[in-house]
């Protein structure tokens, strides 16, 4: 069994998450993984669990929050359904 690094629960179905930087984390639930790893919106401070928006290296939960902070205004769009060219 493995121990969740957030809540300390020793659980037989714990899982590992490997990040791009090579870090390895052990969690017993997606809730604990999100609590530890999800970025926080720089405008409303909510945990970003969905697609979010990244503008200039800053993370926002949606285009609305990004537009409230960034000067790019109408150029900021949600990425849902968008595909890179």
mmCIF file as gemmi writes it, N, C-alpha and C atoms, coordinates in Angstrom:
data_model
loop_
_atom_site.group_PDB
_atom_site.id
_atom_site.type_symbol
_atom_site.label_atom_id
_atom_site.label_alt_id
_atom_site.label_comp_id
_atom_site.label_asym_id
_atom_site.label_entity_id
_atom_site.label_seq_id
_atom_site.pdbx_PDB_ins_code
_atom_site.Cartn_x
_atom_site.Cartn_y
_atom_site.Cartn_z
_atom_site.occupancy
_atom_site.B_iso_or_equiv
_atom_site.pdbx_formal_charge
_atom_site.auth_seq_id
_atom_site.auth_asym_id
_atom_site.pdbx_PDB_model_num
ATOM 1 N N . UNK Axp A 1 ? 0.844 -1.184 0 1 0 ? 1 A 1
ATOM 2 C CA . UNK Axp A 1 ? 0 0 0 1 0 ? 1 A 1
ATOM 3 C C . UNK Axp A 1 ? 0.887 1.244 0 1 0 ? 1 A 1
ATOM 4 N N . UNK Axp A 2 ? 0.298 2.342 -0.415 1 0 ? 2 A 1
ATOM 5 C CA . UNK Axp A 2 ? 1.039 3.596 -0.479 1 0 ? 2 A 1
ATOM 6 C C . UNK Axp A 2 ? 0.284 4.676 0.289 1 0 ? 2 A 1
ATOM 7 N N . UNK Axp A 3 ? 1.021 5.649 0.778 1 0 ? 3 A 1
ATOM 8 C CA . UNK Axp A 3 ? 0.445 6.714 1.593 1 0 ? 3 A 1
ATOM 9 C C . UNK Axp A 3 ? 0.266 7.982 0.766 1 0 ? 3 A 1
ATOM 10 N N . UNK Axp A 4 ? -0.924 8.572 0.832 1 0 ? 4 A 1
ATOM 11 C CA . UNK Axp A 4 ? -1.215 9.831 0.14 1 0 ? 4 A 1
ATOM 12 C C . UNK Axp A 4 ? -0.406 10.957 0.773 1 0 ? 4 A 1
ATOM 13 N N . UNK Axp A 5 ? 0.272 11.732 -0.056 1 0 ? 5 A 1
ATOM 14 C CA . UNK Axp A 5 ? 1.1 12.809 0.481 1 0 ? 5 A 1
ATOM 15 C C . UNK Axp A 5 ? 0.3 14.022 0.944 1 0 ? 5 A 1
ATOM 16 N N . UNK Axp A 6 ? -0.991 14.076 0.639 1 0 ? 6 A 1
ATOM 17 C CA . UNK Axp A 6 ? -1.824 15.193 1.089 1 0 ? 6 A 1
ATOM 18 C C . UNK Axp A 6 ? -2.518 14.86 2.406 1 0 ? 6 A 1
ATOM 19 N N . UNK Axp A 7 ? -3.246 13.74 2.444 1 0 ? 7 A 1
ATOM 20 C CA . UNK Axp A 7 ? -4.066 13.429 3.628 1 0 ? 7 A 1
ATOM 21 C C . UNK Axp A 7 ? -3.463 12.366 4.538 1 0 ? 7 A 1
ATOM 22 N N . UNK Axp A 8 ? -2.427 11.67 4.057 1 0 ? 8 A 1
ATOM 23 C CA . UNK Axp A 8 ? -1.782 10.654 4.878 1 0 ? 8 A 1
ATOM 24 C C . UNK Axp A 8 ? -2.481 9.307 4.903 1 0 ? 8 A 1
ATOM 25 N N . UNK Axp A 9 ? -3.547 9.155 4.121 1 0 ? 9 A 1
ATOM 26 C CA . UNK Axp A 9 ? -4.28 7.901 4.075 1 0 ? 9 A 1
ATOM 27 C C . UNK Axp A 9 ? -3.431 6.812 3.432 1 0 ? 9 A 1
ATOM 28 N N . UNK Axp A 10 ? -3.36 5.646 4.069 1 0 ? 10 A 1
ATOM 29 C CA . UNK Axp A 10 ? -2.646 4.497 3.522 1 0 ? 10 A 1
ATOM 30 C C . UNK Axp A 10 ? -3.68 3.645 2.787 1 0 ? 10 A 1
ATOM 31 N N . UNK Axp A 11 ? -3.614 3.655 1.446 1 0 ? 11 A 1
ATOM 32 C CA . UNK Axp A 11 ? -4.705 3.101 0.639 1 0 ? 11 A 1
ATOM 33 C C . UNK Axp A 11 ? -4.171 2.147 -0.41 1 0 ? 11 A 1
ATOM 34 N N . UNK Axp A 12 ? -4.821 0.996 -0.553 1 0 ? 12 A 1
ATOM 35 C CA . UNK Axp A 12 ? -4.35 -0.016 -1.504 1 0 ? 12 A 1
ATOM 36 C C . UNK Axp A 12 ? -4.528 0.398 -2.957 1 0 ? 12 A 1
ATOM 37 N N . UNK Axp A 13 ? -5.389 1.403 -3.232 1 0 ? 13 A 1
ATOM 38 C CA . UNK Axp A 13 ? -5.582 1.855 -4.606 1 0 ? 13 A 1
ATOM 39 C C . UNK Axp A 13 ? -4.943 3.22 -4.862 1 0 ? 13 A 1
ATOM 40 N N . UNK Axp A 14 ? -3.951 3.579 -4.065 1 0 ? 14 A 1
ATOM 41 C CA . UNK Axp A 14 ? -3.239 4.846 -4.282 1 0 ? 14 A 1
ATOM 42 C C . UNK Axp A 14 ? -2.575 4.81 -5.662 1 0 ? 14 A 1
ATOM 43 N N . UNK Axp A 15 ? -2.329 5.985 -6.208 1 0 ? 15 A 1
ATOM 44 C CA . UNK Axp A 15 ? -1.735 6.07 -7.542 1 0 ? 15 A 1
ATOM 45 C C . UNK Axp A 15 ? -0.656 7.145 -7.565 1 0 ? 15 A 1
ATOM 46 N N . UNK Axp A 16 ? 0.2 7.074 -8.568 1 0 ? 16 A 1
ATOM 47 C CA . UNK Axp A 16 ? 1.271 8.055 -8.74 1 0 ? 16 A 1
ATOM 48 C C . UNK Axp A 16 ? 0.952 8.994 -9.893 1 0 ? 16 A 1
ATOM 49 N N . UNK Axp A 17 ? 1.361 10.231 -9.737 1 0 ? 17 A 1
ATOM 50 C CA . UNK Axp A 17 ? 1.286 11.224 -10.806 1 0 ? 17 A 1
ATOM 51 C C . UNK Axp A 17 ? 2.704 11.715 -11.047 1 0 ? 17 A 1
ATOM 52 N N . UNK Axp A 18 ? 3.131 11.65 -12.291 1 0 ? 18 A 1
ATOM 53 C CA . UNK Axp A 18 ? 4.463 12.132 -12.673 1 0 ? 18 A 1
ATOM 54 C C . UNK Axp A 18 ? 4.292 13.444 -13.429 1 0 ? 18 A 1
ATOM 55 N N . UNK Axp A 19 ? 4.976 14.478 -12.979 1 0 ? 19 A 1
ATOM 56 C CA . UNK Axp A 19 ? 4.853 15.791 -13.604 1 0 ? 19 A 1
ATOM 57 C C . UNK Axp A 19 ? 5.873 15.957 -14.721 1 0 ? 19 A 1
ATOM 58 N N . UNK Axp A 20 ? 5.703 16.993 -15.506 1 0 ? 20 A 1
ATOM 59 C CA . UNK Axp A 20 ? 6.615 17.278 -16.612 1 0 ? 20 A 1
ATOM 60 C C . UNK Axp A 20 ? 8.039 17.483 -16.094 1 0 ? 20 A 1
ATOM 61 N N . UNK Axp A 21 ? 8.176 18.036 -14.906 1 0 ? 21 A 1
ATOM 62 C CA . UNK Axp A 21 ? 9.504 18.294 -14.34 1 0 ? 21 A 1
ATOM 63 C C . UNK Axp A 21 ? 10.149 17.03 -13.781 1 0 ? 21 A 1
ATOM 64 N N . UNK Axp A 22 ? 9.41 15.906 -13.786 1 0 ? 22 A 1
ATOM 65 C CA . UNK Axp A 22 ? 9.969 14.649 -13.311 1 0 ? 22 A 1
ATOM 66 C C . UNK Axp A 22 ? 9.615 14.312 -11.869 1 0 ? 22 A 1
ATOM 67 N N . UNK Axp A 23 ? 8.907 15.188 -11.193 1 0 ? 23 A 1
ATOM 68 C CA . UNK Axp A 23 ? 8.49 14.898 -9.818 1 0 ? 23 A 1
ATOM 69 C C . UNK Axp A 23 ? 7.455 13.78 -9.824 1 0 ? 23 A 1
ATOM 70 N N . UNK Axp A 24 ? 7.47 12.961 -8.781 1 0 ? 24 A 1
ATOM 71 C CA . UNK Axp A 24 ? 6.5 11.875 -8.639 1 0 ? 24 A 1
ATOM 72 C C . UNK Axp A 24 ? 5.731 12.108 -7.339 1 0 ? 24 A 1
ATOM 73 N N . UNK Axp A 25 ? 4.399 12.097 -7.429 1 0 ? 25 A 1
ATOM 74 C CA . UNK Axp A 25 ? 3.538 12.314 -6.273 1 0 ? 25 A 1
ATOM 75 C C . UNK Axp A 25 ? 2.622 11.11 -6.103 1 0 ? 25 A 1
ATOM 76 N N . UNK Axp A 26 ? 2.285 10.788 -4.852 1 0 ? 26 A 1
ATOM 77 C CA . UNK Axp A 26 ? 1.39 9.677 -4.556 1 0 ? 26 A 1
ATOM 78 C C . UNK Axp A 26 ? 0.128 10.211 -3.891 1 0 ? 26 A 1
ATOM 79 N N . UNK Axp A 27 ? -1.031 9.805 -4.417 1 0 ? 27 A 1
ATOM 80 C CA . UNK Axp A 27 ? -2.319 10.265 -3.905 1 0 ? 27 A 1
ATOM 81 C C . UNK Axp A 27 ? -3.275 9.088 -3.751 1 0 ? 27 A 1
ATOM 82 N N . UNK Axp A 28 ? -4.262 9.278 -2.884 1 0 ? 28 A 1
ATOM 83 C CA . UNK Axp A 28 ? -5.29 8.253 -2.716 1 0 ? 28 A 1
ATOM 84 C C . UNK Axp A 28 ? -6.587 8.627 -3.424 1 0 ? 28 A 1
ATOM 85 N N . UNK Axp A 29 ? -6.667 9.851 -3.96 1 0 ? 29 A 1
ATOM 86 C CA . UNK Axp A 29 ? -7.877 10.296 -4.645 1 0 ? 29 A 1
ATOM 87 C C . UNK Axp A 29 ? -7.538 11.431 -5.609 1 0 ? 29 A 1
ATOM 88 N N . UNK Axp A 30 ? -8.428 11.635 -6.589 1 0 ? 30 A 1
ATOM 89 C CA . UNK Axp A 30 ? -8.242 12.767 -7.492 1 0 ? 30 A 1
ATOM 90 C C . UNK Axp A 30 ? -8.394 14.086 -6.737 1 0 ? 30 A 1
ATOM 91 N N . UNK Axp A 31 ? -9.219 14.079 -5.699 1 0 ? 31 A 1
ATOM 92 C CA . UNK Axp A 31 ? -9.398 15.281 -4.883 1 0 ? 31 A 1
ATOM 93 C C . UNK Axp A 31 ? -8.071 15.729 -4.276 1 0 ? 31 A 1
ATOM 94 N N . UNK Axp A 32 ? -7.324 14.806 -3.712 1 0 ? 32 A 1
ATOM 95 C CA . UNK Axp A 32 ? -6.028 15.149 -3.123 1 0 ? 32 A 1
ATOM 96 C C . UNK Axp A 32 ? -5.029 15.575 -4.204 1 0 ? 32 A 1
ATOM 97 N N . UNK Axp A 33 ? -5.054 14.894 -5.358 1 0 ? 33 A 1
ATOM 98 C CA . UNK Axp A 33 ? -4.158 15.271 -6.456 1 0 ? 33 A 1
ATOM 99 C C . UNK Axp A 33 ? -4.451 16.688 -6.926 1 0 ? 33 A 1
ATOM 100 N N . UNK Axp A 34 ? -5.724 17.026 -7.087 1 0 ? 34 A 1
ATOM 101 C CA . UNK Axp A 34 ? -6.099 18.375 -7.52 1 0 ? 34 A 1
ATOM 102 C C . UNK Axp A 34 ? -5.707 19.403 -6.466 1 0 ? 34 A 1
ATOM 103 N N . UNK Axp A 35 ? -5.905 19.072 -5.212 1 0 ? 35 A 1
ATOM 104 C CA . UNK Axp A 35 ? -5.555 19.994 -4.131 1 0 ? 35 A 1
ATOM 105 C C . UNK Axp A 35 ? -4.068 20.35 -4.173 1 0 ? 35 A 1
ATOM 106 N N . UNK Axp A 36 ? -3.244 19.361 -4.439 1 0 ? 36 A 1
ATOM 107 C CA . UNK Axp A 36 ? -1.789 19.559 -4.444 1 0 ? 36 A 1
ATOM 108 C C . UNK Axp A 36 ? -1.273 20.161 -5.754 1 0 ? 36 A 1
ATOM 109 N N . UNK Axp A 37 ? -1.809 19.728 -6.902 1 0 ? 37 A 1
ATOM 110 C CA . UNK Axp A 37 ? -1.184 20.044 -8.179 1 0 ? 37 A 1
ATOM 111 C C . UNK Axp A 37 ? -1.887 21.088 -9.044 1 0 ? 37 A 1
ATOM 112 N N . UNK Axp A 38 ? -3.175 21.311 -8.839 1 0 ? 38 A 1
ATOM 113 C CA . UNK Axp A 38 ? -3.907 22.229 -9.72 1 0 ? 38 A 1
ATOM 114 C C . UNK Axp A 38 ? -3.437 23.671 -9.533 1 0 ? 38 A 1
ATOM 115 N N . UNK Axp A 39 ? -3.235 24.376 -10.649 1 0 ? 39 A 1
ATOM 116 C CA . UNK Axp A 39 ? -2.876 25.795 -10.526 1 0 ? 39 A 1
ATOM 117 C C . UNK Axp A 39 ? -4.065 26.59 -9.993 1 0 ? 39 A 1
ATOM 118 N N . UNK Axp A 40 ? -3.804 27.798 -9.526 1 0 ? 40 A 1
ATOM 119 C CA . UNK Axp A 40 ? -4.842 28.665 -8.967 1 0 ? 40 A 1
ATOM 120 C C . UNK Axp A 40 ? -5.033 29.86 -9.894 1 0 ? 40 A 1
ATOM 121 N N . UNK Axp A 41 ? -6.286 30.184 -10.192 1 0 ? 41 A 1
ATOM 122 C CA . UNK Axp A 41 ? -6.608 31.328 -11.045 1 0 ? 41 A 1
ATOM 123 C C . UNK Axp A 41 ? -6.068 32.611 -10.406 1 0 ? 41 A 1
ATOM 124 N N . UNK Axp A 42 ? -5.345 33.387 -11.187 1 0 ? 42 A 1
ATOM 125 C CA . UNK Axp A 42 ? -4.742 34.614 -10.662 1 0 ? 42 A 1
ATOM 126 C C . UNK Axp A 42 ? -5.756 35.732 -10.454 1 0 ? 42 A 1
ATOM 127 N N . UNK Axp A 43 ? -6.988 35.538 -10.932 1 0 ? 43 A 1
ATOM 128 C CA . UNK Axp A 43 ? -8.012 36.564 -10.728 1 0 ? 43 A 1
ATOM 129 C C . UNK Axp A 43 ? -8.953 36.206 -9.582 1 0 ? 43 A 1
ATOM 130 N N . UNK Axp A 44 ? -9.587 35.025 -9.649 1 0 ? 44 A 1
ATOM 131 C CA . UNK Axp A 44 ? -10.61 34.676 -8.646 1 0 ? 44 A 1
ATOM 132 C C . UNK Axp A 44 ? -10.118 33.684 -7.593 1 0 ? 44 A 1
ATOM 133 N N . UNK Axp A 45 ? -8.909 33.182 -7.752 1 0 ? 45 A 1
ATOM 134 C CA . UNK Axp A 45 ? -8.267 32.286 -6.788 1 0 ? 45 A 1
ATOM 135 C C . UNK Axp A 45 ? -8.873 30.881 -6.699 1 0 ? 45 A 1
ATOM 136 N N . UNK Axp A 46 ? -9.681 30.47 -7.684 1 0 ? 46 A 1
ATOM 137 C CA . UNK Axp A 46 ? -10.245 29.123 -7.687 1 0 ? 46 A 1
ATOM 138 C C . UNK Axp A 46 ? -9.2 28.141 -8.237 1 0 ? 46 A 1
ATOM 139 N N . UNK Axp A 47 ? -9.247 26.886 -7.776 1 0 ? 47 A 1
ATOM 140 C CA . UNK Axp A 47 ? -8.372 25.847 -8.333 1 0 ? 47 A 1
ATOM 141 C C . UNK Axp A 47 ? -8.816 25.566 -9.759 1 0 ? 47 A 1
ATOM 142 N N . UNK Axp A 48 ? -7.878 25.491 -10.684 1 0 ? 48 A 1
ATOM 143 C CA . UNK Axp A 48 ? -8.191 25.266 -12.093 1 0 ? 48 A 1
ATOM 144 C C . UNK Axp A 48 ? -8.156 23.768 -12.358 1 0 ? 48 A 1
ATOM 145 N N . UNK Axp A 49 ? -9.339 23.171 -12.443 1 0 ? 49 A 1
ATOM 146 C CA . UNK Axp A 49 ? -9.451 21.734 -12.676 1 0 ? 49 A 1
ATOM 147 C C . UNK Axp A 49 ? -9.7 21.45 -14.156 1 0 ? 49 A 1
ATOM 148 N N . UNK Axp A 50 ? -10.332 22.374 -14.852 1 0 ? 50 A 1
ATOM 149 C CA . UNK Axp A 50 ? -10.638 22.207 -16.268 1 0 ? 50 A 1
ATOM 150 C C . UNK Axp A 50 ? -9.507 22.682 -17.157 1 0 ? 50 A 1
ATOM 151 N N . UNK Axp A 51 ? -9.856 23.107 -18.357 1 0 ? 51 A 1
ATOM 152 C CA . UNK Axp A 51 ? -8.867 23.501 -19.357 1 0 ? 51 A 1
ATOM 153 C C . UNK Axp A 51 ? -8.141 24.78 -18.996 1 0 ? 51 A 1
ATOM 154 N N . UNK Axp A 52 ? -8.824 25.757 -18.416 1 0 ? 52 A 1
ATOM 155 C CA . UNK Axp A 52 ? -8.192 27.012 -18.043 1 0 ? 52 A 1
ATOM 156 C C . UNK Axp A 52 ? -7.658 27.796 -19.229 1 0 ? 52 A 1
ATOM 157 N N . UNK Axp A 53 ? -7.034 28.909 -18.936 1 0 ? 53 A 1
ATOM 158 C CA . UNK Axp A 53 ? -6.451 29.784 -19.951 1 0 ? 53 A 1
ATOM 159 C C . UNK Axp A 53 ? -5.087 30.225 -19.443 1 0 ? 53 A 1
ATOM 160 N N . UNK Axp A 54 ? -4.071 30.14 -20.288 1 0 ? 54 A 1
ATOM 161 C CA . UNK Axp A 54 ? -2.746 30.626 -19.931 1 0 ? 54 A 1
ATOM 162 C C . UNK Axp A 54 ? -2.431 31.825 -20.81 1 0 ? 54 A 1
ATOM 163 N N . UNK Axp A 55 ? -2.087 32.935 -20.187 1 0 ? 55 A 1
ATOM 164 C CA . UNK Axp A 55 ? -1.733 34.153 -20.911 1 0 ? 55 A 1
ATOM 165 C C . UNK Axp A 55 ? -0.428 34.674 -20.327 1 0 ? 55 A 1
ATOM 166 N N . UNK Axp A 56 ? 0.587 34.711 -21.154 1 0 ? 56 A 1
ATOM 167 C CA . UNK Axp A 56 ? 1.875 35.238 -20.703 1 0 ? 56 A 1
ATOM 168 C C . UNK Axp A 56 ? 2.439 34.51 -19.501 1 0 ? 56 A 1
ATOM 169 N N . UNK Axp A 57 ? 2.223 33.196 -19.435 1 0 ? 57 A 1
ATOM 170 C CA . UNK Axp A 57 ? 2.753 32.416 -18.322 1 0 ? 57 A 1
ATOM 171 C C . UNK Axp A 57 ? 1.923 32.511 -17.053 1 0 ? 57 A 1
ATOM 172 N N . UNK Axp A 58 ? 0.782 33.173 -17.116 1 0 ? 58 A 1
ATOM 173 C CA . UNK Axp A 58 ? -0.12 33.291 -15.973 1 0 ? 58 A 1
ATOM 174 C C . UNK Axp A 58 ? -1.348 32.436 -16.238 1 0 ? 58 A 1
ATOM 175 N N . UNK Axp A 59 ? -1.889 31.8 -15.197 1 0 ? 59 A 1
ATOM 176 C CA . UNK Axp A 59 ? -3.006 30.873 -15.352 1 0 ? 59 A 1
ATOM 177 C C . UNK Axp A 59 ? -4.299 31.47 -14.817 1 0 ? 59 A 1
ATOM 178 N N . UNK Axp A 60 ? -5.368 31.252 -15.578 1 0 ? 60 A 1
ATOM 179 C CA . UNK Axp A 60 ? -6.7 31.725 -15.214 1 0 ? 60 A 1
ATOM 180 C C . UNK Axp A 60 ? -7.685 30.589 -15.436 1 0 ? 60 A 1
ATOM 181 N N . UNK Axp A 61 ? -8.795 30.589 -14.697 1 0 ? 61 A 1
ATOM 182 C CA . UNK Axp A 61 ? -9.778 29.514 -14.834 1 0 ? 61 A 1
ATOM 183 C C . UNK Axp A 61 ? -10.588 29.66 -16.114 1 0 ? 61 A 1
ATOM 184 N N . UNK Axp A 62 ? -10.698 30.872 -16.672 1 0 ? 62 A 1
ATOM 185 C CA . UNK Axp A 62 ? -11.487 31.095 -17.882 1 0 ? 62 A 1
ATOM 186 C C . UNK Axp A 62 ? -11.037 32.392 -18.561 1 0 ? 62 A 1
ATOM 187 N N . UNK Axp A 63 ? -11.506 32.594 -19.779 1 0 ? 63 A 1
ATOM 188 C CA . UNK Axp A 63 ? -11.152 33.804 -20.523 1 0 ? 63 A 1
ATOM 189 C C . UNK Axp A 63 ? -11.68 35.054 -19.824 1 0 ? 63 A 1
ATOM 190 N N . UNK Axp A 64 ? -12.829 34.957 -19.19 1 0 ? 64 A 1
ATOM 191 C CA . UNK Axp A 64 ? -13.396 36.106 -18.476 1 0 ? 64 A 1
ATOM 192 C C . UNK Axp A 64 ? -12.421 36.618 -17.412 1 0 ? 64 A 1
ATOM 193 N N . UNK Axp A 65 ? -11.878 35.71 -16.601 1 0 ? 65 A 1
ATOM 194 C CA . UNK Axp A 65 ? -10.919 36.115 -15.571 1 0 ? 65 A 1
ATOM 195 C C . UNK Axp A 65 ? -9.624 36.648 -16.193 1 0 ? 65 A 1
ATOM 196 N N . UNK Axp A 66 ? -9.181 36.027 -17.275 1 0 ? 66 A 1
ATOM 197 C CA . UNK Axp A 66 ? -7.964 36.494 -17.938 1 0 ? 66 A 1
ATOM 198 C C . UNK Axp A 66 ? -8.151 37.901 -18.479 1 0 ? 66 A 1
ATOM 199 N N . UNK Axp A 67 ? -9.308 38.169 -19.085 1 0 ? 67 A 1
ATOM 200 C CA . UNK Axp A 67 ? -9.576 39.507 -19.619 1 0 ? 67 A 1
ATOM 201 C C . UNK Axp A 67 ? -9.667 40.551 -18.516 1 0 ? 67 A 1
ATOM 202 N N . UNK Axp A 68 ? -10.076 40.146 -17.32 1 0 ? 68 A 1
ATOM 203 C CA . UNK Axp A 68 ? -10.194 41.087 -16.208 1 0 ? 68 A 1
ATOM 204 C C . UNK Axp A 68 ? -8.826 41.556 -15.72 1 0 ? 68 A 1
ATOM 205 N N . UNK Axp A 69 ? -7.788 40.783 -16.003 1 0 ? 69 A 1
ATOM 206 C CA . UNK Axp A 69 ? -6.453 41.093 -15.498 1 0 ? 69 A 1
ATOM 207 C C . UNK Axp A 69 ? -5.486 41.504 -16.61 1 0 ? 69 A 1
ATOM 208 N N . UNK Axp A 70 ? -5.541 40.829 -17.732 1 0 ? 70 A 1
ATOM 209 C CA . UNK Axp A 70 ? -4.586 41.05 -18.817 1 0 ? 70 A 1
ATOM 210 C C . UNK Axp A 70 ? -5.04 42.165 -19.756 1 0 ? 70 A 1
ATOM 211 N N . UNK Axp A 71 ? -4.093 42.807 -20.396 1 0 ? 71 A 1
ATOM 212 C CA . UNK Axp A 71 ? -4.4 43.931 -21.291 1 0 ? 71 A 1
ATOM 213 C C . UNK Axp A 71 ? -4.732 43.493 -22.719 1 0 ? 71 A 1
ATOM 214 N N . UNK Axp A 72 ? -4.668 42.214 -23.022 1 0 ? 72 A 1
ATOM 215 C CA . UNK Axp A 72 ? -4.944 41.736 -24.377 1 0 ? 72 A 1
ATOM 216 C C . UNK Axp A 72 ? -6.426 41.795 -24.726 1 0 ? 72 A 1
ATOM 217 N N . UNK Axp A 73 ? -7.272 41.915 -23.724 1 0 ? 73 A 1
ATOM 218 C CA . UNK Axp A 73 ? -8.7 42.107 -23.925 1 0 ? 73 A 1
ATOM 219 C C . UNK Axp A 73 ? -9.372 41.055 -24.767 1 0 ? 73 A 1
ATOM 220 N N . UNK Axp A 74 ? -9.992 41.479 -25.863 1 0 ? 74 A 1
ATOM 221 C CA . UNK Axp A 74 ? -10.813 40.607 -26.712 1 0 ? 74 A 1
ATOM 222 C C . UNK Axp A 74 ? -10.003 39.503 -27.383 1 0 ? 74 A 1
ATOM 223 N N . UNK Axp A 75 ? -8.688 39.615 -27.417 1 0 ? 75 A 1
ATOM 224 C CA . UNK Axp A 75 ? -7.861 38.581 -28.042 1 0 ? 75 A 1
ATOM 225 C C . UNK Axp A 75 ? -7.858 37.282 -27.237 1 0 ? 75 A 1
ATOM 226 N N . UNK Axp A 76 ? -8.189 37.352 -25.954 1 0 ? 76 A 1
ATOM 227 C CA . UNK Axp A 76 ? -8.155 36.173 -25.094 1 0 ? 76 A 1
ATOM 228 C C . UNK Axp A 76 ? -9.431 35.367 -25.304 1 0 ? 76 A 1
ATOM 229 N N . UNK Axp A 77 ? -9.258 34.088 -25.633 1 0 ? 77 A 1
ATOM 230 C CA . UNK Axp A 77 ? -10.38 33.199 -25.889 1 0 ? 77 A 1
ATOM 231 C C . UNK Axp A 77 ? -10.184 31.912 -25.096 1 0 ? 77 A 1
ATOM 232 N N . UNK Axp A 78 ? -11.297 31.29 -24.715 1 0 ? 78 A 1
ATOM 233 C CA . UNK Axp A 78 ? -11.212 29.961 -24.106 1 0 ? 78 A 1
ATOM 234 C C . UNK Axp A 78 ? -10.727 28.982 -25.167 1 0 ? 78 A 1
ATOM 235 N N . UNK Axp A 79 ? -10.024 27.937 -24.735 1 0 ? 79 A 1
ATOM 236 C CA . UNK Axp A 79 ? -9.433 26.983 -25.667 1 0 ? 79 A 1
ATOM 237 C C . UNK Axp A 79 ? -10.344 25.817 -26.013 1 0 ? 79 A 1
ATOM 238 N N . UNK Axp A 80 ? -11.503 25.714 -25.406 1 0 ? 80 A 1
ATOM 239 C CA . UNK Axp A 80 ? -12.392 24.586 -25.661 1 0 ? 80 A 1
ATOM 240 C C . UNK Axp A 80 ? -12.773 24.557 -27.137 1 0 ? 80 A 1
ATOM 241 N N . UNK Axp A 81 ? -12.531 23.441 -27.773 1 0 ? 81 A 1
ATOM 242 C CA . UNK Axp A 81 ? -12.884 23.281 -29.182 1 0 ? 81 A 1
ATOM 243 C C . UNK Axp A 81 ? -11.858 23.849 -30.133 1 0 ? 81 A 1
ATOM 244 N N . UNK Axp A 82 ? -10.909 24.611 -29.637 1 0 ? 82 A 1
ATOM 245 C CA . UNK Axp A 82 ? -9.891 25.212 -30.511 1 0 ? 82 A 1
ATOM 246 C C . UNK Axp A 82 ? -8.778 24.197 -30.763 1 0 ? 82 A 1
ATOM 247 N N . UNK Axp A 83 ? -8.267 24.225 -31.98 1 0 ? 83 A 1
ATOM 248 C CA . UNK Axp A 83 ? -7.136 23.36 -32.316 1 0 ? 83 A 1
ATOM 249 C C . UNK Axp A 83 ? -6.012 24.226 -32.861 1 0 ? 83 A 1
ATOM 250 N N . UNK Axp A 84 ? -4.762 23.875 -32.499 1 0 ? 84 A 1
ATOM 251 C CA . UNK Axp A 84 ? -3.637 24.641 -33.034 1 0 ? 84 A 1
ATOM 252 C C . UNK Axp A 84 ? -3.573 24.515 -34.562 1 0 ? 84 A 1
ATOM 253 N N . UNK Axp A 85 ? -3.122 25.54 -35.198 1 0 ? 85 A 1
ATOM 254 C CA . UNK Axp A 85 ? -3.017 25.541 -36.664 1 0 ? 85 A 1
ATOM 255 C C . UNK Axp A 85 ? -1.891 24.665 -37.157 1 0 ? 85 A 1
